[in-house]
Amino acid sequence: MPEEARRRDRLIGLFFCGVVLFDPPLLALFSDASWRGWPLIYVYVFLAWAGLIAGVAMVTERRRRLSRPPVED
């Protein structure tokens, strides 16, 4: 499978992970709890969002590392 197709598939997978992570029934699980004084839904949404951003960064930055010519000193 070509690298572009793998990257596209990974990004589509991350999109669907985001859809599942931010689905209202799943968010409702965290609505009434708190963690160290913070509403747990805020902690969950921030961590899920940060995880998705990190996943997209890893998928897209891998392309740059692979396509960049080697540096010679």
N, C-alpha and C positions, 0 to 999 in steps of 0.2 A: 504494500500500500504506500503510495507517495506521501511524503512528509506533509504536504499541504492538506491532504485529505485527513490525515491523523489530527492535525491541528484543528481543522474544522470540526471534526467529530468531538474532540475534547472541549472545544468552546460550546458546542451544542449541549454536551453533557453538563457543563457548568451552568448553562442557562436553565436546564431542567432541574438541577440541584437547587438553584435559586428559587425556582417556582415552588418546589416542595418545601424549602426552608421557610419561605414567607407565606405559606398557605395559611389562611385564617384559622382552621381547626388546630394546626400545630402552634400557632401564636397564642391561641386561647389557653394552652397548657401552662404558659408562663405568666398569665395576666394577673394572678392574685398573689404571687409569691414575691419575696424580696431576698436580697443577698447583701449582707453588710449595709443595710439601709437603702440600697438601690433597688428599685423595682426590677424584678428578674427579666421582665420583657425587654427593658432597655439594654441590659447586659447581653441577652440572647441576640437581639437584633443587631447590636454593634458587632458582636463576635461573628455572627453569620455573615454580615456584610463584609467585615475585614477578611474573613476566610475566602469569600468569593473573589474579592479584589486580589488577594494573594494568589489564588488559583489562576485567574486571568493573567496576572503578571508573569507567573511561571510559564504558562503556555506561550505567551507572546514573546517573552524575553528569550526563550529557548531558540526561537527562530533567529534572533539577532546574533546569538552566540554561535550558532551553526553556520550562518551565512557570512560572518565577519572573517576576512582573511587573517591568517596567523600573524602575530606581531613578532618581528625580528629585531633583536637588540644589537 
